[in-house]
């Protein structure tokens, strides 16, 4: 390990009431990291509350402690320490509720995204990691908290989802070594596979089918995209979790280099764009052009406007990125 965990350990040791939070539209990494860390800290006598602005998606509610997640408006006690996981920018936590605790409450951040706010905090951030849960795993070693089955299920979920079931290029040797240690705690792989990759709502299946039937592409297949307008989502009574995972489907066409999914959110007056890229195609840079960010191969942004207004601009930028990469070959 190349990380200095001493300042983070000191913060935790000096605190009794700890609040752990993550980003809006929680995914497997932010949920698994938060819940796994919470279980570990409770095991050493800390009082820990986990809060998210948005509800966990249905397929992740099997995680230990997911039924005890608070909403911001349910919180009353002032914590001694605030911990953000998989989220180093305050904007990603939601509609300003985290700011009410700062700067009077010390802040500790665990994340694997390059984008972060310049705010006073003890930060452990490494964008080269596959998942924030890898940092949490090593931190638990630093504070000498042993693994148990529930902690392992949470951290394994975080790593497994952010590596696409260990298929993505962010999967490193240490990623598999950590996963092996977690599996050794008695994880049921059948449960994990079903919950993480096969338990989806009927709404998701129908919307995914609709998107695939309307998939669009460039002539050479290198840029592939699909989208959902607000009217279609309303027609199908779509929930936010029904949209999850559609972006990944854009990468299934042979020859694709960049995939995009456009989610029109009329009630907010924005379009959320999720991007995926092959090795060598930096969609993180592409998302940053529109004020977003994320990872080299998986990023996103939220752009004001309608689907008809936003989509042509983003597609044009995607084509420019393709042209730049092709010119280097």
N, C-alpha and C positions, 0 to 999 in steps of 0.2 A: 504493500500500500504506500502511495506517495503523498497521502493527505495528512495534514496536521489536525487531528481531531481534539487536541487538548482544549482549545477555547470553547468548542461545542460541548465537550464533556463538563467543563466548568460551569457553563450556563445551566445545563440540565441538573447538575448536582446542587446548584444554588437555588433551584426552583422547586416548588411543591405543586402549584396549580398551573398546568400547562394546557394551552390551546393549540391544536394542530389543525391546519386548514390547507386546502389545495385550490385548484383552478375550477372555473365554471365548466359545465358539461363534463363532469368527472369521468376519466377513463380508468383503465386497469392499473396504470402506474401510479397516478395520484391517489387513487383509493387504496390500492394494496400497500403503498408506502406509508400512507397516513395511518391505516388501521394496524399494520404490522408494527409500526413504531409505537403506536398507542398501547398495544398489548404488551410490548416489551417494557415500556416505561411504567406501566401499572404493576408489572411484576417486581419492580424494585421500589414500590411504595409511592409512586407519584399519582396525583389525581389528574387525570387526563380527559379532556373533552375534544372530540373531533367534530368539526363543523364545515359544511359546504353550502354555498348559496343554492346550488341545484341538487335535485334528488339523484341518487345513483341509478344507473340504468338497471333494468330488471334482471338482466343476466349476470350482474355482479353483486346482487343482493344476497348471494349465498356466503359471502365473505364474513368471517367472524367479526362481529361488532358493527356490521353495516346497518343493523336495525337500531343502533344507538347513535347514529349520526344526527347532529343538531342542525337546524337552520339558524342563520344569524339572528333572526328576531326572537329566537328562543333562549339566547344567551343572556345571562344576568351577572355572573361572577367575573370580576376582573382577574385575568390570569397573571402569573408571575413571569411567564415566558410564552411567546408566540412563535410557533414553528410553521414555516411554509414548506410544503413538499411538492416537487415537480412544478414549481411556480416561483419565479424570481422577480416577477413584475406584479405590482399591486393591482393593476388594471385587470389582470387575469383572474383575480379572486372574486370579482363581481362588482356590484354597484356601490363601492366605496365603504363597505362595512368594516374592512380591515383597518382602514386609515384611522378609525376612532381609537384604536389601541396604541397608535404610534404618536410620538416617540417615547411615551412614558413606559411602555412595556418592551423589554429587550426582544430582539428579533433574531431568529436562527433560520437559515435557509439551506435546504438540500435540493439540488436541481441538476439536470443534465441538458438544459437549454442555454445557448449562448446569450440570448437576450435577457437583460436584467436591468432593474432600476438602480440608480445610484442613491441608495438609502442606507443609513447606518444599520449594519447587521453583521453578524458572524455568518459568513457564507461559505458553503462547500458546494462548488459548482464545477462540473466537468462535462463539457459538451461532447466529449469523445466516448462517454459511457452509453450503453444501450438503454438504461433505465435508471431513474432516481433510486429505485430499490437496491441497486448495487451499492450505492453510497450508504443507504440505511443498513444493509447487511454488514458492511465494514464498521460502521459506527457502533453497531450493537456489540461487535467484538471489542471495540475500544472501551466501551463502558462495562464490558464483561457481563453482558446479559446473554444467557444461553438460549438457543433456539428451542421452540417447542412446535408441535404440529400446527397450531393456529397461526403463529407468527410465520411459519414456513409457507402455509397456504396463501397468506396475504402477499408475501414477497415473491413467491413463485408466480402468482397471478400477474403481478406488476411486470416482472421480467419477461414472462411468456407473451403477454399481450404486446409489449413494446418491441419485441423482436419478431412478431408475427409467427409465434410458435417456433422460434429459433431459425427462421428462414431468411431474415434480413441480414444485410452485410454488417450491421452494427453488432452482430453476435460474435464475440471474441472468445478466446480460450478461457479467460477468467469468468466470462458469462456462464459458460457451460459448467465450470467448476463450482460456481455458486449454486447453480441450478441442481447439480448433483448433491451438494450438501443439504439443500432444502428438501429434495426428494427423499433423502435418507431419514428424514423425520417421520416418514410414513404417509406421504401425500398419495392420494388416490388419483392416478392419472386418468382413469375413466371419467371420474367426476370433473376433473379439470378440462378435459377435451370437450365434454358435453357443455359445460357451463360457459366456457370461454369462446368456443367456436361453433357450437351447434344449437344453442338455445336462443332463438330469435323469435320475435313476435310475428304474427301473421301480417301485421302492417309493414314490417321491415321486408318480409319476403315479397309482398306485392309491390312495394315501392322499388325494391331492387330489380324485380322483373321488368317494371315499367322503364326504369333507367336503362337497363341493358337493351331493351327493345328499341330504345331511341338513342343508342350510343352513336356518337359522331366522331369523325377522325379526319386527319389529313390524308392525302392520297397515298403517302408512303407509310401510313400507320404509326408514325413516330409521335404524334400528338393525338391523344384520345380524350374525349370529354363527354359529360352528360350533366343534366341539371334537373332540378325540380322547382317549378314556380309556386308561388304561394297559393294560387287557386287550386292546383292539383293536390297539394298537401291538405288543404281544407276539405276537398272532395273526399279524400281517403281518411280523414280524421287522424292525420299523422301526428305522432308524438315525437319529441326530440330524439329519443332513443331509436326510433324507427329509421332515422337517417344514418346512424352510426355504421361505418364499415362500407358504405357505398363507394367511397373514393378508391378503396383498394381494388374494387372490381374493374376500374378503368385500366388497370395494369395487366389484365389477362389476355389482351389481344396480342397476337404474335407480332413482334417488331416494335412494340410501343416503347418509347423512352420517357415520355412525360404524360401523366394522367391528371385530369382535373375534374372535380365535382363542384357544381354551383348550387348552393342552397339559398333560395330567395326567402328572406324574412321580412315580409311586408310590414308587420306590426312594428318592426324596428327601423324600417326604411333602409335596410342593408342587404347585401348578398355575402354569405360566408363561402369562401373558396377554399377547398381542400386540395392540396397538390401532392402528387407522388412522383418520384423520379428514379430512374436507373442509376447505377454507379457511373459517375462522370457527369451527371446532369443535376446541377445544384438548384433544386427548387426552393431551398431556403433563401437563396439570393433573389430568386424570382418573387417570392412572397414579400421580401423586404422592400421591393419596389413599391408595394402597395400598403406599407405600414405594418406588415405582418412579420412572421418569422417561424422558427421551429428548428427543424433538422435539415441536413443536406438532402436526404431522400424523402422526407415527409414534413411538409410545412403547410401553413395556411394563412389567410388574411381575411379581414372583414372590411368590405368596401361599401360606402354609402351609394345608394341608387337602386335601380330595378335590375332584374336579370337581363333585360334587353339592353340596358345601358352598360352594365359592368362586364358582361361576358365578352364582347368584342375587344375591349381594352386588354383584358387578361390573356385572351387567346393570342392577340398580337404580340404581347410580351413573351409568351411561351414560344411562339414561332421565332422570335429574335434570339432567344436562348438556344433553341435548336440550331439555328444558323451559325451562331458563335461556336458551338461545340463541333459542328460539322466542319467548320473552317480550320479547326485545330487538328483534325484527323489527317 
